[in-house]
Amino acid sequence: MTPTPPRSPSSHLVLERPMASSEPPTWHGAVWVGAVDVREVPEGDLAVPLLAADGHRTARLLVRDGTAPRGFVDLPVTDGAVDAGALRTAVAALPAAAHPPVPARLPRTSVVLCTRDRADQLVDALRSVLALDHPDLEVVVVDNAPSDDATRRLVTAPGTDPRVRYVLEPTPGLSSARNAGVRAARGEVVAFTDDDVVVDPGWLRAVASGFARGEDVVCVSGLVASGELRTPAQRWFDERVTWSRNLTPRVFRLAAPPADRPLFPFSVGDYGTGANFAVRRDALLALGGFDEALGVGTLTGGGEDIDLFARVVLSGAALAVEPSALVWHRHRADVAALRTQAVGYGTGLGAWLTKTALRPRTLGMALLRAPGALRHLLAGPTGPAEVGTDGAARPVAVPAAGDAVFDREVAAVRGVELRAVLRGVGRYARSWWAVRARTAARRRPS
């Protein structure tokens, strides 16, 4: 019998997961998620250990050159490790890194972290923000219409970092919460993230690099990578959204429409997402802040982030996509949560499209791009799709769950979202009137 060759010794490099999971995976397709710097990849036939890799057959690594991302690689996991040689081969096939500019200075920055009844998740997000490599930072935690005092007790407990301030916003809605955070912020730049993320230690330095891409840049969005792929629902969502793989730095300006984006300036998937962006505070106030008729917690269920991104570009300012500004996001873990999220996304999109149609300037621009937008929306109710540079919808790969019930349920999610888009039309009108009535009541003398 041929003797089993001895296992290669482990390298000094040990990779950790950016987000801890509350329980090990039970799905056979679970993917271990992490990152590696190309300068740390060892030479030779070595095994690179992965911490907490039990139950994972595959690893997905975000390959970075310093802070600049080069791409993602998927590798088999054997005995809790990946092979260094296979890693080097996969890295060699990636494009070179697009290094961000070095900012002349780091502006004083306020991180606004809005939350509602999720103090258990907030702990990790807040810890990662306080560990940021930034010399002039404050953190504003906005507690939005809470049902208990768990968040207040967490944020105001004795010994809490003095850079953290607590703000209560009783009006439900993410836009109301974000506007409250902006009013409380003292920084030149206001950066926004969510309570279900872990931010990279260099996040705000990379955000500053985004602003350094042009004097007219007033908004910077970054990469929101999947921090956990433990369930088929998380993997499905990861394959579907574009912002989890947005690795190309870009600057969007209305005066220079990109030739490869036929829906511009309404190609909102290219701008980023609300879990990772920053705006110059004075510019945000000049735009009127966030539209409180939009957002999670309102009748419209979402859309406040894409609305702001579009308004920035339509104002004539520039929006920079800076992939080196990295946060890790925990996706919804089951189909029920996916369905709820799809309803919010769809309703918010429909509401934002309604708002766009109600303004003569944006209506005219949108009508010119309507055919491509329709192809996008009708990509198909049986699975996810992405829109190519020519505006045509193409299916993307959805991992097989090995569970016929799950496959049928998740196939219906796209249909749920499309129906929610139509519902967003009426929801925006109702939400707009509610905001108007609330504003009038505040102005009334008591």
N, C-alpha and C positions, 0 to 999 in steps of 0.2 A: 504494500500500500504506500502511495506517495505521501510523504509527511506534509502536514500543513505548514506553509511558510510562516515564519514568525511575523507578528503584526508590527508594522512600522512604528517607531517611537513617535509619541505625540510631539508637536511643536510647542514652543513657548506661547504661541498664540492660542487663547481660549476665547470663543465668541459667546456673548451673552444676548439674551432677548431684550428688546427695548421695553416690552410690556409683559408683566407677569400675568399668568392665567390662574383663575381661582381653582381650576380643576384640570387634570390631564385630559387629552383628547380621547374620544372614543371612536371617532370617525377614521377609517383606514386611509383617507386622503388628506389628513391633517398635515399642514406645512409649517415647519419651524421657520421663524422669521428673525432676521438679524441684519447686521451690516458689517462690512469689512473695508479697511483701507488698503489700497493696492500696495502701499509701502510696507505693510505688515505681513503680506502673504509669504509664507516661508518657501525656501527652495528645497528640493529633494522630495523623496517619497515619504511624506509624513502625513499623519492624521491630525486634522485640526478639530479639537474637541468643541462640542456645542453644549452649553449648560442647559439643563432641564429639557433634554431632547427625547425623553421617554414618550413612546407612542407616535413619533414622527418618522416617516420614511423618506421625506424630502425636505430640503432646506431651501429657502429663498433668501438670498443675500443681496442687499443693496450695496453695490460696489462704489466706493468713493475714493477720490484722489484728494486727500485733505478734506475740505468741505464740499468739493464739487462732485456731484454724482455722475458716474459713467453709465450706469444701467443696473438691471437686475439679472441675476443668474440663478438657475434652479439646479440643485445637485442632489444626488442620492445620499441618504444618511445611513451609515454602517456603524454599528456599535457606538452610537451617539456621537459620531464625528463625520466630517467630510474629508475627502482626499485632497491634499494640497496640490497635487499635480493636475487633477481635474479642475480645481478652482483656478489655477494659473491658465489653463487652456481656455476656460470659459471667459476669464477676464480679458485675455488677448483678443477675443472676438468682439469686444465692446468698442464703441467709438471713444476717441480721446475725450478727456474732461474739458468742459468749457469753464475755465476758472473765472469766478466773479471778480469785479473790480474791487480794489481795496478802498474803503471809504475814507475820506479825509478826516472825518470825525464820527464819533458815535453820539447821536442826539439823545437827549433825555427821553426815555420811553416809558409809557404807561401801558402795562399789559392788562387788558380788560378781560376778565374771565367770568362769563355769565353762567349761572347754574340754577337748577330748580329741583329740589328734593333728591339730590344725588350726592350727598356728602361722602358716601363711601367711595365713589369714583373720583370726586374732587380731590381727595387726599393725594393721589399719585400725580395728578395734573399740577396741583399747586407745588408739590415737592420739586417737580422737574423745572417749573418756572423759576423757583427761588434758587435753583442751582445754575442758572444761566450765567454765561461768561459775558457780563455787561456791567460797566462801572456806574451807570446812572439809571436805576430801574426802580419803578414802583409797581405794585400789583393791586388792582381794584377788583375785588370779588363782588359781583352783583348778584344778590339773592332775589330771584324773580318770583313774586307771589308764592312764597313757600307755604306748605301745609304744616310745617313744624319748625322748630328752632335749631335743628341739627347743624345746618350750615353756619348759622350765626355763632353757635357754641364752638364749632371747629375753628372758625376764622378769628374769633376774638378771645380764644383761650389764653390764659397767662403763658408768657414765654413765646407767643407767636412772633415771627419775624416782624420788626417794625416797618418794613417796607410794604406790608400788606394792610389794606384798608377794606372795611366792610361797608357795602352800600345796599340798603333794602329798596327794591323797586316793587311796589304793590300791584302795579298794573301788569296783568299777564301779557306776555309777548316778548320774543327775543329782541325785536327792534326797540321796544320801550326799555328793556334792560340794557341794551347797548348804548342807547342815547343817555341813559342815566350814568353809565360808566364814562362816557365821553365828557359829560358835564363835570364829573368828579375828577377827571384826569388832569394831571399837572404837566404832563410830558408834551414835548413838541410833536412826537409821534405816538399814535395810539395803535397798539397791536392787539389783535383779537384772536382768541382760541377758545376751545370748548373744554368741558369737564371730562370728556372721554378720550383725551389725548395724553401723550407724553412728548414734550418738546425736546429737540436736540439741544445739547449744551451751547452750541454756537448759533442757535436760531436767530437771535436779535442782531448779532454781528452780520449774519447773512442778509437779514432784512435791510440793514444799513447799506450793504452792497447793492441791493436792488434799487434803493433810492439814488445811489451813485451812478446809475446807468443813464441819467439825464436830469438836467435841472428842472424839467417839466414833470418829472415823475412824482405823483402825489399818492399813489397806491401801489403796494407791493404784495403779491401773493406768492405762496411757496408750495413745496411738495408735501402732500398729505399721503404718506405711505401706509399701507395696511400693517398694523402692528400685531395682528393676530389672525391666523387662518386656521382655526381649530375646528370649525364646523363647515359643512357644505354651504350653508347660507352665507357665511363670511366669504368663502371662496367665490361664490357666485357674484356677490356684490363687488368684490375686488375686480373681477374680470369685466364688470359692466361699466364702472365709472372711469372717466378719463383722468380725473385729477390725481388718482393714485399712481399714475405712470407719466406725469407731466415733467419730463426731464430736460426739456429744451428751453434755455433762457430766451425770453422774447420781451419786446417792448411794444405795446399797442398804442397807436396814435390815430385819431380820426383823420388827421391830415395825410397820413401815409397808410392807406388800407392795405393789409397783407393780401397778396395775390392768391395765396393758398387757402384763404378762409372766405368762401363766398357768402357766408352768413354775417360776416363782420358788418357793423359793430354788435350784432346780436348773437355772436358765436360764444355764448356764455360759458360753455364747457371748457373753453381755452383759458378763461380768466382765473380759474381757481375755485376755491370753495370757502365757506365761512369759517372753517376750523383753523385757517392759517392765512391771515392777511393783516396788513398794517396800512394806516392812512395818516397823512399829515393832519394834525388836529384842526388847524385853521382852514384847510381845504374842506375837510369833512363838515365843519360848521357852516362854511359858505354854501355847501350843497344842501343844507337843511337837515343834515343827519340822516338817520335811517327812517324809511317810510314805516310808520307804526301800524299801517293797515296790512303789512306783510310780516311774515315770520312765524316760526314755531310758537304755539301758545295763542295765536289769533285764529280767526275764522279761516284764514287763507293757508295756514299750516307751513309756510315757508316762503322762499323767493326774495327775502330781504337782502341776501348777499349778492345774488345776480343783478338785482335792481341797482344796488350801489355801484357795482363794477361797471355796469352799462352807463350809469349816469356820470361816472368819472370820465370815461372815454368820450361820451357825447358832449361833455363840458369843454372839450379841447385839451384836457390834461392827458398825461400819459400814465398807463398802468404797466408795471413791470412784473413779469413772471420770473421769479428767482428760485430755481429748484434747490439751490444749496440751503435755502431756508426750510428746514425739515421739521415736520412733526409726524408722530406715529399715531394712527387712529384705530380705535377698537370698533369694528363694525358690529352690527346687530347679529346675534348668534343663532337666531331661529327664524323660521318662515313667518310666524305671527308678527315678530318685530319688523321683519323685512316688509311685510304687507302694510303695516302702519306707516313705516318710513316712505314707502312708495306712494301712499295716499297723500302724505305731506308734500313730497317732492312734486307730484303731479298737480295738486291743488295750487301750490305756490307758483309753479310754472304758468298755469292757466291764469292765475291772478296777475302775475307780472305781464303776461302777454296782453291781458285786458287793459292794464294801465298803459302799456305801450300803444295800444290801439286808440286810446282816448285822447292822445296828444297828436295834433296834426303833423308836427315835424317827424316824430318817430313813426307814426302810422305810414306816412309816405315812404320812409326808408324801409319799413318792414314789408310793405306790399311788394317792393322790388325783389325781396329775398324770400317771399312766401313759398315758391315751389320747393326750394331746398329745405326750408323749415318743415314743410309738410312731409317730405321724404324722411326727415329725421324723426318726426313724431310717429309716423306710421311704419317704423322700422320692423314692427311685427310683434304681436302679443305673445308669441311662443318662446321668446328668449331675448337676451340682450343684443344690442347692436351698437356699432360705432359708425360715425360719419367720416368718410374719407375726405381728402383735400378737394375732391371734385364735388362734394356735397352729397354723394351717394351713400346710402346706408348699406353696411355689410355686417353679417353676423360675426360675433366673436365666440371663441370657444368657451363652453360652459362645462365644468368638470362633472362627470357622472357621479352621482351620489351613491349609486348602488341601491337606492331605495325608491321604488316606483311611486310611492305616496309622495315623497319629497319632490321627485321630479315633476309630478303633476301639479303640486301646489306652487312650486316656484315658477312653472311655466305660465301660471295665471297672474303672476305679479305684474308683468308688463301690461297686461290688459287692465288691471286695476288702476295702474298709474295713468294710462291713457284716458280712462273714464274720469279720473280725478281732475285731469287737465280741463275737461269741459265744466266740471263742477266749480273750478276756480273762477270762472267768469262771474257768476252770481255772488260767490263768496267775497270777491274783491269789492263789489259794490256795497255789500252789507258791512264789511269791515271798514271801508272808507267812511261810511256814514257814522259808524260807531265812534271812530276816532274824531270825526268832526264834532259830534255831540259832546264827547268827553272834553275836547279842547274848549268848546263854548262854555261848558259848565265850570271849568277852571277859571275862566275870565270873568264869570259872573260875580258881582260883589256879594259877599256873604252877609 
